């Protein structure tokens, strides 16, 4: 899971204007089921969500695909701002 967490941080930091504020936390909800919480600056939320939410969906799909490749079949990605 650590590799997925690092990948998510790398991906998000490349998309936002304030990469120093980006934090990624993982929580285990059930057996082999995880929640990945991504926190970004409030000014970056619009760019990260994108028009119609397409950017957020794409980012979530990339993270879910990376997790699946590492054998994690159940992961939920939450993006929030401070």
One Martini backbone bead per residue (centre of mass of N, CA, C, O) as a GRO file, in nm:
protein
   82
    1UNK     BB    1   0.054   0.065  -0.015
    2UNK     BB    2   0.293   0.263  -0.018
    3UNK     BB    3   0.320   0.287  -0.329
    4UNK     BB    4   0.040   0.411  -0.378
    5UNK     BB    5   0.079   0.658  -0.200
    6UNK     BB    6   0.324   0.772  -0.357
    7UNK     BB    7   0.184   0.792  -0.632
    8UNK     BB    8  -0.038   0.988  -0.547
    9UNK     BB    9   0.148   1.217  -0.460
   10UNK     BB   10   0.294   1.252  -0.730
   11UNK     BB   11   0.045   1.311  -0.903
   12UNK     BB   12  -0.072   1.555  -0.746
   13UNK     BB   13   0.184   1.740  -0.734
   14UNK     BB   14   0.178   1.775  -1.059
   15UNK     BB   15  -0.121   1.942  -1.054
   16UNK     BB   16  -0.038   2.155  -0.847
   17UNK     BB   17   0.064   2.468  -0.699
   18UNK     BB   18   0.073   2.329  -0.388
   19UNK     BB   19   0.270   2.064  -0.302
   20UNK     BB   20   0.332   2.106   0.012
   21UNK     BB   21   0.020   2.045   0.107
   22UNK     BB   22   0.024   1.763   0.029
   23UNK     BB   23  -0.170   1.482   0.154
   24UNK     BB   24  -0.139   1.126   0.238
   25UNK     BB   25  -0.381   0.892   0.358
   26UNK     BB   26  -0.427   0.581   0.529
   27UNK     BB   27  -0.702   0.343   0.557
   28UNK     BB   28  -0.838   0.068   0.725
   29UNK     BB   29  -1.153  -0.085   0.700
   30UNK     BB   30  -1.086  -0.367   0.595
   31UNK     BB   31  -1.006  -0.648   0.464
   32UNK     BB   32  -0.844  -0.535   0.194
   33UNK     BB   33  -0.947  -0.230   0.270
   34UNK     BB   34  -0.924   0.109   0.147
   35UNK     BB   35  -0.842   0.452   0.237
   36UNK     BB   36  -0.771   0.746   0.043
   37UNK     BB   37  -0.646   1.055   0.162
   38UNK     BB   38  -0.663   1.373  -0.005
   39UNK     BB   39  -0.481   1.676   0.055
   40UNK     BB   40  -0.551   2.012  -0.042
   41UNK     BB   41  -0.562   2.307  -0.152
   42UNK     BB   42  -0.825   2.516  -0.212
   43UNK     BB   43  -0.704   2.641  -0.485
   44UNK     BB   44  -0.673   2.334  -0.622
   45UNK     BB   45  -0.956   2.202  -0.659
   46UNK     BB   46  -1.050   2.296  -0.939
   47UNK     BB   47  -0.815   2.163  -1.100
   48UNK     BB   48  -0.858   1.871  -0.987
   49UNK     BB   49  -1.153   1.832  -1.083
   50UNK     BB   50  -1.262   1.985  -1.308
   51UNK     BB   51  -1.458   1.961  -1.572
   52UNK     BB   52  -1.710   1.764  -1.450
   53UNK     BB   53  -1.485   1.572  -1.293
   54UNK     BB   54  -1.267   1.436  -1.485
   55UNK     BB   55  -1.000   1.460  -1.329
   56UNK     BB   56  -1.081   1.309  -1.071
   57UNK     BB   57  -1.153   1.043  -1.213
   58UNK     BB   58  -0.875   0.992  -1.337
   59UNK     BB   59  -0.712   0.987  -1.077
   60UNK     BB   60  -0.867   0.759  -0.941
   61UNK     BB   61  -0.817   0.545  -1.164
   62UNK     BB   62  -0.508   0.539  -1.136
   63UNK     BB   63  -0.500   0.452  -0.838
   64UNK     BB   64  -0.669   0.194  -0.864
   65UNK     BB   65  -0.481   0.058  -1.070
   66UNK     BB   66  -0.228   0.052  -0.889
   67UNK     BB   67  -0.359  -0.118  -0.665
   68UNK     BB   68  -0.438  -0.363  -0.837
   69UNK     BB   69  -0.141  -0.429  -0.919
   70UNK     BB   70  -0.082  -0.480  -0.590
   71UNK     BB   71  -0.358  -0.644  -0.482
   72UNK     BB   72  -0.577  -0.411  -0.450
   73UNK     BB   73  -0.930  -0.424  -0.483
   74UNK     BB   74  -1.003  -0.220  -0.232
   75UNK     BB   75  -1.056   0.130  -0.307
   76UNK     BB   76  -1.078   0.459  -0.170
   77UNK     BB   77  -1.102   0.798  -0.298
   78UNK     BB   78  -1.027   1.103  -0.128
   79UNK     BB   79  -1.093   1.452  -0.193
   80UNK     BB   80  -0.952   1.734  -0.018
   81UNK     BB   81  -0.959   2.041   0.170
   82UNK     BB   82  -0.816   2.328   0.369
   0.00000   0.00000   0.00000
